Amino acid sequence: MRITLTVNGEEREADVWAGESLLFALRERLGLPGSKNACEQGECGSCSVLLDGVLVCACLVLAAQAEGHEVVTVEGLGSDGRLHAVQEAFVQTGAVQCGFCTPGLVVATADLLARRPDPSEDEIREALSGNLCRCTGYAKIFDAVRLAAGAA
Amino acid sequence: MDVLTPRTLDEALRLRSEHPDAWPIDGGTDVLVELNFDRARPPALLNLSEIRELKGWSRENGTLRLGAGLTYTQCRQDLRDVLPALAEASRTVGSPQIQNRGTLGGNLGTSSPAGDSLPPLLVEGAEVELASVRGERRVPLEEFLVGPKRNAMLANELIVAVRVSPSGARQTFMKVGPRNAMVIAVASLALSADRERGELRAAYGSAGPVPKLVTAPLAERASFAERVAEAAQPIDDVRGTAVYRRHALRVLTTRALERCAA
């Protein structure tokens, strides 16, 4: 089936299988591999994207459900060739180890700071509780969140 | 496989009667796992996410009507004062990403023994509103849940709402698991100390084939934890043993009583 959706501000069309996830459509049909594919059951957060401005796991959204809706992936966060403040903060603090969880964490952090520009420690922990880093680099990830919050 | 995407409830009910084998899907947090792991290949999916009538919640006299499409995030934010135990339970579902997508209707439809919204709704005496092309009916949640992942919904019906008349009683929800987030309950408990009814009301999850309500007069507080533990029918499984689950319910009930009936 053919779907039309807005991805990172651009109208896109894709031919998808009825049972496939938005994540599969983004990565395999639309050439946007930034959102990572790992657990496929909403446990790891590495596929986090914004759907109509709401943070979701793209692996748990049916691609067909995105028809007519607006998706922002990690590729769409920066603008004019410049990194988003959250991405910049991850670079500055060395919050990237293997890098696999980074796109999901960047999107989740950008979502948190858009809603809570100055989050408490507990709010950060809760907001990022669905994003796993198997390198366990959480200390520097938290540094990045605090740095981005200060910069915003 | 087909995806059917109705825009109105009427259209959805018609499609439901024409395609009784189609799986209803809204937030997708349960259904997509089945599809991603190729555990099921339903002939069609009935996508309910575009139906305005299923969204949000409303108040009719003293009764709250919670749309089947109400997300855990909305429960957490909007129902904190009126249904505090449900709001607390919603906060423990998965992660923010899951809470943003997962819906009350989906939790009811899945009817897992571990469904987090079910104990708080049982304590508050919720009714499930079902609809088909033939009309509507309301089923008390206690009767709706008939077994593990089995419920009283017929093949031509859809869950459209949950009705609750908030008791206003002090209430809480607690859950045991390996961490605070992303946990399927090893055991869970909702409890209210309803002074108007003169009743303690508790409902457990993950400790029997269905989440179940246990009540006692307020005066029987001292024996209530034991009563809840005895009412449970837990099993040994990958998440915990029956003995541990009974023990956990005893502890949770004691703590919940301290919180709600001090």
Interface residues (C-beta under 8 A of the other chain):
Chain A: M1 W17 A18 G19 E20 S21 E40 Q41 G42 E43 G45 S48 V54 L55 V56 C57 C59 L60 V61 L62 A64 Q65 E67 A108 E126 A127 S129 G130 N131
Chain B: M1 D2 V3 T5 I25 G27 G28 T29 V31 L32 V33 L35 N36 F37 R41 A44 L45 N47 S49 G94 S95 P96 Q97 I98 N100 R101 N180 A181 M182
